[in-house]
Amino acid sequence: MEIRIIKSQKGSHYLPFSRERFLCISDGTKRLGEYLAKRLELYDIAENKKEEIVPNLIKYQIWDIRVLQPQEGCCYFTSCHVIEKNQIKVELYRYQETAKTVEFLYEDREDMLIYASQKKTVVFLLNENYLLIQYMYIKSNETETYSGFLDFELKLYSIKEKKTIPVTDVWLSQAGIEQMQMVTKNICVIKTGVNLLEEERYQFLAEREVCPERIGFFNIQQMISDILLRQKSISMEVIEETQWDKTLLGMHVEEEIVMYSKLFLQEEREEVVFYHYKEKKAEICERTGISRLDQIADTCMIQSVPYIKRKTEEGISFYNIRKHCGEFSFEKEQRILRVKHGIAVVEEVQKKSWFKKEYCWCEVYLLPLKERILREKAKVKEVMIFEQEGIYLFTE
């Protein structure tokens, strides 16, 4: 297992881009209202050099862009222009490294007086040709005691045909999309509806004001076809649906297994679900005394086995839900930075004393045997773990 330690640029954030190259995002010098421009550079770690992407376009991170099927050597960004007072035009671009081309995909207008405070835009890139665009608007509850992004409008956009199709599925239009993530090459899992624990929404919203939440699967191509045909109901295999006294949180995917928490609000009880897509079955672990967002189970897969990371007085214990026990743990002085592909990257802070300053150790372990393969004095800022390429540690 190759481990690379890379000195990161101050104030920069790194994303995978292509083999031996990363996308380095840092602040620019221009400003548009409250938004600071971003500088996008390709960082070649082998040659230790950077190349800015399309330097003639000023880039801003205004929209929430979510790429469902990332491609190697490809990234997306937005550029903005003021067109009249308080009105800006946001343009979405795709950069491809192989051809070194930048392609204009889509544009829309935003009112900077209401954007972010009263409206948000999320763009889901379904594939190379189709975008699913969701507008989220502030909506007050019946008693005018709470306002949240609870009103939704969705549309599909074809890049090739430059055509917009409204989403007529009643469920998506009313509940909105909270999360979408690929499970297999063609199958996506979707979480619709707003969770009730965040911002303690369950205390402010009446039952009739809340759309039930759902988790289900759909084929990307089938979803696109259903929207193009203006179907009132998009084909989806629903595996979970909750009503007023329950809510769904923390959905994510590893190894084609969908993990999420189902919280029974009045009972303060949590069902931690590991749903195996191929086998169409679920493994469930129950926890009690759960009433806050920070108490929701932190789940992961290690060697195809489901685990829950639990805080104890001694540190962090990894609970094997099949063996019904804490299988291994880390000390309270250790902070887990990342767990993926059976690898844990851990930070241990050595407190300052009379003779020494505070410093950090970075440790890498193979799980579940907890075999340490690296201990290095370094303050790690970002961690990337790849199944084939190895581990990249970006340090301060």
C-alpha positions as CSV (number, residue, x, y, z in Angstrom):
1,M,0.0,0.0,0.0
2,E,1.6,3.2,-1.2
3,I,1.3,6.2,1.1
4,R,2.1,9.7,-0.2
5,I,2.6,12.7,2.2
6,I,2.1,16.0,0.4
7,K,2.6,19.5,1.7
8,S,-0.6,21.4,1.0
9,Q,-0.9,25.1,0.0
10,K,-2.3,27.2,2.9
11,G,-6.0,27.9,2.5
12,S,-6.4,25.3,-0.2
13,H,-8.8,22.4,-0.6
14,Y,-8.0,19.3,-2.7
15,L,-10.2,17.0,-4.7
16,P,-9.3,13.9,-6.8
17,F,-9.0,14.7,-10.5
18,S,-6.8,12.1,-12.4
19,R,-3.9,9.8,-11.7
20,E,-1.2,11.8,-10.0
21,R,-3.2,15.0,-10.4
22,F,-5.5,16.8,-7.9
23,L,-7.8,19.7,-8.2
24,C,-6.6,22.5,-5.9
25,I,-9.2,25.0,-4.9
26,S,-8.2,28.3,-3.2
27,D,-9.6,31.8,-2.8
28,G,-9.2,34.3,-5.5
29,T,-9.0,38.1,-5.3
30,K,-12.4,39.1,-6.9
31,R,-15.6,39.4,-4.9
32,L,-19.3,39.3,-5.9
33,G,-21.4,40.4,-3.0
34,E,-20.6,38.0,-0.1
35,Y,-19.0,35.5,-2.5
36,L,-15.2,35.4,-2.9
37,A,-13.9,34.1,-6.3
38,K,-12.2,30.7,-6.4
39,R,-8.9,29.7,-8.1
40,L,-8.9,26.2,-9.6
41,E,-5.5,24.6,-10.3
42,L,-4.4,21.2,-11.4
43,Y,-1.7,20.0,-9.1
44,D,0.7,17.4,-10.5
45,I,2.3,15.8,-7.4
46,A,5.0,13.9,-9.5
47,E,6.3,17.1,-11.1
48,N,5.3,19.4,-8.1
49,K,3.7,22.0,-10.4
50,K,0.3,23.7,-10.8
51,E,-1.6,24.8,-13.8
52,E,-4.7,27.0,-13.5
53,I,-7.9,25.9,-15.2
54,V,-9.3,28.5,-17.7
55,P,-7.7,31.5,-16.0
56,N,-9.7,33.9,-18.1
57,L,-13.0,32.9,-16.4
58,I,-13.6,34.2,-12.9
59,K,-15.1,31.3,-10.9
60,Y,-17.5,31.5,-7.9
61,Q,-19.0,28.6,-5.9
62,I,-22.6,29.8,-5.7
63,W,-24.6,26.8,-6.8
64,D,-24.4,23.4,-5.0
65,I,-23.1,21.2,-7.8
66,R,-23.3,17.4,-7.2
67,V,-21.7,15.0,-9.7
68,L,-23.4,11.6,-9.5
69,Q,-20.9,9.8,-11.8
70,P,-17.5,11.6,-11.6
71,Q,-15.2,11.0,-14.6
72,E,-11.4,10.9,-14.4
73,G,-9.9,14.1,-15.7
74,C,-13.1,16.1,-15.6
75,C,-14.5,18.8,-13.3
76,Y,-17.3,21.3,-13.2
77,F,-17.4,25.0,-12.1
78,T,-19.5,28.1,-12.4
79,S,-18.7,31.6,-13.5
80,C,-20.9,34.7,-12.8
81,H,-21.5,38.1,-14.4
82,V,-23.6,41.0,-13.2
83,I,-26.2,41.8,-15.9
84,E,-28.2,44.4,-14.1
85,K,-28.7,45.7,-10.6
86,N,-28.7,42.8,-8.1
87,Q,-29.2,40.4,-11.0
88,I,-26.4,38.0,-12.0
89,K,-26.0,35.3,-14.7
90,V,-24.5,32.1,-13.5
91,E,-22.9,29.9,-16.1
92,L,-22.0,26.2,-15.6
93,Y,-18.9,24.8,-17.4
94,R,-17.3,21.4,-17.8
95,Y,-13.5,21.1,-18.1
96,Q,-11.9,18.0,-19.7
97,E,-8.2,17.4,-19.2
98,T,-7.5,15.1,-22.1
99,A,-8.8,17.5,-24.8
100,K,-8.0,20.5,-22.6
101,T,-11.5,21.9,-23.5
102,V,-13.9,23.9,-21.5
103,E,-17.6,23.4,-22.5
104,F,-20.5,25.7,-21.6
105,L,-23.4,23.6,-20.3
106,Y,-26.1,25.8,-18.7
107,E,-26.9,29.2,-17.5
108,D,-29.5,30.8,-15.2
109,R,-30.2,34.1,-13.5
110,E,-30.1,34.7,-9.7
111,D,-31.2,37.6,-7.6
112,M,-28.4,38.4,-5.2
113,L,-30.8,40.1,-2.8
114,I,-32.6,36.8,-2.0
115,Y,-30.0,34.2,-3.0
116,A,-28.6,32.1,-0.1
117,S,-31.0,33.7,2.4
118,Q,-34.3,32.9,0.7
119,K,-33.3,30.7,-2.3
120,K,-30.8,27.9,-3.0
121,T,-30.0,26.1,-6.3
122,V,-28.7,22.5,-6.4
123,V,-27.6,21.0,-9.7
124,F,-27.4,17.2,-9.9
125,L,-25.3,16.1,-12.9
126,L,-27.0,12.8,-13.8
127,N,-24.8,11.9,-16.8
128,E,-22.9,13.7,-19.6
129,N,-26.0,15.2,-21.1
130,Y,-28.7,15.7,-18.4
131,L,-28.9,18.0,-15.4
132,L,-31.5,17.8,-12.7
133,I,-31.9,21.3,-11.2
134,Q,-33.6,21.8,-7.9
135,Y,-34.6,25.3,-6.6
136,M,-35.2,25.5,-2.8
137,Y,-37.2,28.4,-1.4
138,I,-37.8,29.6,2.2
139,K,-41.2,28.7,3.5
140,S,-42.7,29.6,6.9
141,N,-44.7,27.3,9.0
142,E,-48.4,27.9,9.7
143,T,-47.7,29.7,13.0
144,E,-45.0,31.9,11.5
145,T,-42.5,30.6,14.2
146,Y,-40.1,28.8,11.8
147,S,-38.8,29.3,8.3
148,G,-36.8,26.8,6.3
149,F,-36.0,25.7,2.8
150,L,-39.2,23.6,2.4
151,D,-40.5,24.7,-1.0
152,F,-39.2,23.0,-4.1
153,E,-39.2,23.3,-7.8
154,L,-37.4,20.8,-10.1
155,K,-36.6,20.6,-13.8
156,L,-34.5,18.5,-16.1
157,Y,-32.2,20.1,-18.7
158,S,-30.7,18.5,-21.8
159,I,-27.3,19.9,-22.6
160,K,-27.4,18.7,-26.2
161,E,-30.9,19.9,-27.0
162,K,-30.7,22.9,-24.8
163,K,-34.2,22.0,-23.6
164,T,-35.8,22.3,-20.2
165,I,-38.5,19.9,-19.0
166,P,-40.4,20.5,-15.7
167,V,-40.5,17.6,-13.3
168,T,-44.1,16.6,-12.9
169,D,-43.6,13.9,-10.3
170,V,-45.8,15.0,-7.4
171,W,-43.6,13.4,-4.7
172,L,-40.4,15.1,-5.8
173,S,-42.0,18.4,-6.3
174,Q,-43.5,18.4,-2.8
175,A,-40.9,16.7,-0.8
176,G,-37.7,17.7,-2.6
177,I,-34.4,15.8,-2.9
178,E,-32.1,15.7,0.1
179,Q,-29.5,13.3,-1.3
180,M,-28.7,11.3,-4.4
181,Q,-25.8,8.8,-4.6
182,M,-24.8,6.1,-7.1
183,V,-25.1,2.5,-5.8
184,T,-24.1,0.7,-9.1
185,K,-23.1,1.9,-12.5
186,N,-26.8,2.6,-13.4
187,I,-28.7,2.5,-10.1
188,C,-29.0,5.5,-7.8
189,V,-30.4,5.7,-4.3
190,I,-32.4,8.8,-3.4
191,K,-33.5,10.3,-0.2
192,T,-36.6,12.6,-0.5
193,G,-38.1,14.8,2.1
194,V,-36.5,17.1,4.7
195,N,-35.3,15.4,7.9
196,L,-37.1,16.6,11.0
197,L,-34.1,16.6,13.5
198,E,-32.0,19.2,11.8
199,E,-32.9,22.7,13.2
200,E,-35.3,20.7,15.5
201,R,-38.0,21.1,12.8
202,Y,-40.3,18.5,14.5
203,Q,-40.9,21.1,17.2
204,F,-42.2,23.8,14.8
205,L,-44.0,21.9,12.0
206,A,-47.5,20.4,12.3
207,E,-48.0,16.9,10.9
208,R,-50.0,18.2,8.0
209,E,-47.1,20.5,7.0
210,V,-44.6,17.7,6.7
211,C,-44.1,15.6,3.6
212,P,-43.3,11.9,4.4
213,E,-39.6,11.0,3.8
214,R,-38.5,8.2,1.5
215,I,-35.4,6.2,0.5
216,G,-35.5,4.3,-2.7
217,F,-33.7,3.2,-5.9
218,F,-34.2,4.1,-9.5
219,N,-32.4,3.6,-12.8
220,I,-30.9,6.9,-14.0
221,Q,-32.0,6.3,-17.6
222,Q,-35.5,5.3,-16.6
223,M,-35.8,8.4,-14.4
224,I,-34.8,10.6,-17.3
225,S,-37.3,8.9,-19.6
226,D,-40.1,9.3,-17.1
227,I,-39.4,13.0,-16.7
228,L,-39.2,13.4,-20.5
229,L,-42.6,11.7,-20.8
230,R,-43.9,14.0,-18.0
231,Q,-44.9,11.1,-15.8
232,K,-46.8,12.1,-12.7
233,S,-44.9,9.3,-10.8
234,I,-41.3,8.4,-11.5
235,S,-40.5,4.7,-11.3
236,M,-38.7,4.0,-7.9
237,E,-38.2,1.0,-5.7
238,V,-39.0,2.4,-2.2
239,I,-37.3,0.6,0.7
240,E,-38.2,3.1,3.5
241,E,-40.9,5.6,4.2
242,T,-41.5,7.5,7.4
243,Q,-44.4,9.5,8.8
244,W,-44.6,12.4,11.2
245,D,-43.1,10.8,14.3
246,K,-40.1,9.3,12.5
247,T,-37.3,10.8,10.4
248,L,-34.4,9.5,8.2
249,L,-30.8,10.8,8.5
250,G,-27.2,10.2,7.5
251,M,-27.7,8.3,4.2
252,H,-24.5,7.2,2.4
253,V,-23.2,4.3,0.3
254,E,-20.2,2.0,0.6
255,E,-19.7,-1.2,-1.3
256,E,-23.2,-1.1,-2.8
257,I,-24.6,-1.0,0.8
258,V,-26.9,1.9,1.7
259,M,-26.5,3.1,5.3
260,Y,-28.9,5.4,7.1
261,S,-30.6,6.0,10.5
262,K,-34.3,5.9,11.2
263,L,-35.0,7.9,14.3
264,F,-38.2,7.5,16.3
265,L,-38.5,11.0,17.6
266,Q,-40.9,10.5,20.6
267,E,-39.2,7.3,21.7
268,E,-35.7,8.7,21.2
269,R,-34.8,5.4,19.6
270,E,-32.6,4.8,16.5
271,E,-32.6,2.0,14.0
272,V,-29.3,1.9,12.2
273,V,-29.9,0.3,8.8
274,F,-27.4,-1.4,6.5
275,Y,-29.3,-2.2,3.3
276,H,-27.6,-4.6,0.9
277,Y,-28.7,-3.7,-2.6
278,K,-27.8,-6.9,-4.4
279,E,-29.3,-9.2,-1.8
280,K,-32.3,-6.9,-1.2
281,K,-32.0,-7.4,2.6
282,A,-31.2,-5.2,5.6
283,E,-29.1,-5.6,8.7
284,I,-30.5,-3.5,11.6
285,C,-29.0,-2.4,14.9
286,E,-31.1,-0.6,17.5
287,R,-29.8,2.2,19.8
288,T,-31.7,4.1,22.5
289,G,-31.4,7.6,24.1
290,I,-30.8,9.3,20.7
291,S,-32.4,12.8,20.5
292,R,-29.7,15.0,18.9
293,L,-28.1,15.2,15.5
294,D,-24.6,14.6,16.9
295,Q,-25.8,11.4,18.5
296,I,-26.8,9.7,15.2
297,A,-24.7,6.6,14.4
298,D,-21.5,7.0,12.5
299,T,-21.4,4.0,10.2
300,C,-18.8,2.3,7.9
301,M,-18.0,-0.9,6.1
302,I,-14.7,-2.8,6.9
303,Q,-14.0,-5.9,4.8
304,S,-17.7,-6.0,3.9
305,V,-18.7,-6.1,7.6
306,P,-21.0,-3.3,9.0
307,Y,-19.6,-1.2,11.9
308,I,-20.8,1.7,14.1
309,K,-18.2,4.0,15.5
310,R,-19.2,4.7,19.1
311,K,-17.7,7.3,21.5
312,T,-16.8,5.9,24.9
313,E,-15.0,7.3,28.0
314,E,-11.8,5.5,26.7
315,G,-12.1,6.8,23.1
316,I,-13.7,5.5,19.9
317,S,-14.9,1.9,19.7
318,F,-15.8,0.1,16.5
319,Y,-19.0,-2.0,17.1
320,N,-19.4,-5.0,14.9
321,I,-23.2,-5.4,14.5
322,R,-22.9,-9.0,13.5
323,K,-20.8,-10.0,16.6
324,H,-22.8,-7.5,18.7
325,C,-19.6,-6.2,20.4
326,G,-16.9,-3.6,20.3
327,E,-14.3,-5.3,18.2
328,F,-11.4,-2.8,18.4
329,S,-11.0,0.8,19.5
330,F,-8.8,3.9,19.5
331,E,-7.7,5.9,22.5
332,K,-9.4,9.2,23.4
333,E,-6.2,11.1,22.5
334,Q,-6.6,9.8,18.9
335,R,-8.9,11.5,16.4
336,I,-10.1,9.5,13.4
337,L,-9.7,11.5,10.3
338,R,-11.0,9.0,7.7
339,V,-12.0,5.3,7.4
340,K,-12.4,3.8,3.9
341,H,-11.5,0.6,2.2
342,G,-10.5,-1.0,5.5
343,I,-8.0,1.7,6.2
344,A,-8.1,4.2,9.1
345,V,-6.1,7.5,9.2
346,V,-5.7,8.7,12.8
347,E,-4.3,11.9,14.3
348,E,-2.8,11.9,17.8
349,V,-2.0,15.2,19.4
350,Q,1.1,15.4,21.6
351,K,0.3,18.1,24.2
352,K,2.9,20.8,24.8
353,S,5.0,20.6,27.9
354,W,7.6,22.8,29.5
355,F,10.2,21.8,27.0
356,K,8.2,21.0,23.8
357,K,5.5,22.6,21.7
358,E,2.3,20.8,20.8
359,Y,2.7,18.6,17.7
360,C,0.7,15.9,15.9
361,W,1.4,12.3,14.9
362,C,-0.4,10.9,11.8
363,E,-1.0,7.1,12.0
364,V,-2.4,4.7,9.3
365,Y,-3.9,1.4,10.3
366,L,-5.2,-1.6,8.4
367,L,-8.6,-2.7,9.8
368,P,-10.0,-4.8,11.5
369,L,-6.7,-6.2,12.7
370,K,-5.6,-2.6,13.6
371,E,-2.1,-3.1,12.0
372,R,-0.2,0.1,12.0
373,I,1.6,0.8,8.8
374,L,2.6,4.4,9.3
375,R,3.5,6.8,12.2
376,E,4.7,10.2,11.0
377,K,5.0,13.5,12.8
378,A,2.7,15.6,10.7
379,K,-0.5,17.7,10.9
380,V,-2.8,16.3,8.3
381,K,-5.3,18.6,6.7
382,E,-7.0,16.3,4.1
383,V,-7.0,12.6,3.5
384,M,-7.8,10.7,0.3
385,I,-7.9,6.9,0.3
386,F,-8.1,5.0,-3.0
387,E,-8.6,1.3,-3.3
388,Q,-6.0,0.8,-6.0
389,E,-3.8,4.0,-6.1
390,G,-3.1,4.2,-2.3
391,I,-3.3,6.9,0.4
392,Y,-2.6,10.6,0.0
393,L,-2.1,12.7,3.1
394,F,-2.1,16.5,2.6
395,T,-0.3,18.2,5.5
396,E,-0.2,21.7,6.8
